[in-house]
Amino acid sequence: MVKGLIFDLDGVIVDTARYHYLAWKKLAGEIGISIDEKFNQSLKGISRTESLDKILIHGDKGNIYSSDERNVLAMRKNEYYLELLGRVSPNDILPGVLELITKANEYNIPCAIASASQNAPEILKKLDIINYFKAIVDPTTLKKGKPDPDIFLKAAELIHVYPQYCIGFEDAAAGIQALKKANIYSIGVIAEGPLPEADQVVHSLSEIDLDLLFK
């Protein structure tokens, strides 16, 4: 029986991946690195710091910037991203999400967010659904990001549910791997590529049979 739901954010609840790409592309261009949408796929599901490291290595500049300089670059990217986030509204909630979290609340099944995004609380506020979630994991408190299971284990801990009684929703391979390691049943939301390791796959949360899920 399911007792808790854990959600990634980007690509599962809302699609802000385009905004991340545009912000990274702008920053990369400013330091003389070119990235395209294909390369951007390698940044899905990982932290801001890890994304910057990948971009610098991609541009043969992995050893140029100090730790402090990297922090400044990461903060600049986030500023660009936040500017773009000003466009986000409840109309951007992906299909099936509101129905699922509303049903979970009716059954008193706690929901949590386990996202690498440090902007998750702000995004949920803009979507006007933050009150549906009992917990939002702060990714800066974790030593390792996905595919390590820490963020999902922390989410389960925050909603006081054993991992094996949770269901996790992810759109990235690294997230599915993390769910598997955490012993959490995984539902992969396929937007662009296959997620063969997921326990179940859907193209949107609207495909999920809510009566079956909460029986």
SULJO-V642924 format. One record per residue. RES is the residue in one small letter. PSI is psi in whole degrees, 0 to 359 (none if undefined). BURIAL is # if it has 9 or more other ideal C-beta (glycine too) atoms within 8 Angstrom, else .. Layout:
# SULJO-V642924
RES/PSI/BURIAL, RES/PSI/BURIAL
This chain:
# SULJO-V642924
m/133/., v/133/#, k/354/., g/147/#, l/134/#, i/127/#, f/136/#, d/168/#, l/291/#, d/125/#, g/349/#, v/309/#, i/321/#, v/150/#, d/93/#, t/10/#, a/323/#, r/320/., y/320/#, h/315/#, y/313/#, l/322/#, a/316/#, w/320/#, k/319/#, k/314/#, l/313/#, a/318/#, g/325/#, e/336/., i/17/#, g/27/., i/135/#, s/128/., i/151/#, d/180/., e/330/., k/314/., f/323/#, n/334/#, q/332/#, s/351/., l/354/#, k/131/#, g/359/#, i/166/#, s/168/., r/317/#, t/315/., e/323/#, s/315/#, l/317/#, d/316/#, k/319/#, i/317/#, l/318/#, i/318/#, h/324/#, g/14/#, d/37/., k/28/#, g/336/., n/12/., i/320/., y/140/., s/172/., s/317/., d/320/., e/323/., r/321/#, n/320/., v/317/., l/316/#, a/320/#, m/323/., r/317/#, k/318/#, n/326/#, e/317/., y/318/#, y/317/#, l/326/#, e/317/., l/328/#, l/344/#, g/341/., r/346/., v/139/#, s/172/., p/338/., n/345/., d/357/#, i/132/#, l/155/#, p/136/., g/345/#, v/307/#, l/320/., e/319/#, l/312/#, i/332/#, t/316/#, k/318/#, a/318/#, n/323/#, e/326/., y/6/., n/36/., i/115/#, p/145/#, c/145/#, a/155/#, i/129/#, a/85/#, s/148/#, a/348/#, s/127/#, q/351/., n/10/#, a/313/#, p/318/., e/320/#, i/317/#, l/326/#, k/317/., k/328/#, l/348/#, d/38/., i/11/#, i/330/#, n/349/., y/349/#, f/128/#, k/337/., a/147/#, i/115/#, v/132/#, d/109/., p/341/#, t/347/., t/356/., l/147/#, k/327/., k/145/., g/183/#, k/139/#, p/8/#, d/150/#, p/358/#, d/315/#, i/326/#, f/324/#, l/321/#, k/319/#, a/316/#, a/320/#, e/317/., l/331/#, i/6/#, h/45/., v/134/#, y/141/., p/320/#, q/348/., y/10/#, c/161/#, i/134/#, g/143/#, f/123/#, e/153/#, d/1/#, a/146/#, a/320/#, a/323/#, g/320/#, i/317/#, q/320/#, a/319/#, l/318/#, k/316/#, k/331/#, a/359/#, n/40/., i/132/#, y/130/#, s/133/#, i/117/#, g/129/#, v/108/#, i/116/#, a/318/., e/322/., g/165/., p/153/., l/73/#, p/338/., e/350/#, a/147/#, d/330/., q/146/., v/143/#, v/164/#, h/342/., s/162/#, l/347/#, s/346/., e/349/., i/132/#, d/102/., l/323/#, d/322/., l/321/., l/320/#, f/17/#, k/none/.
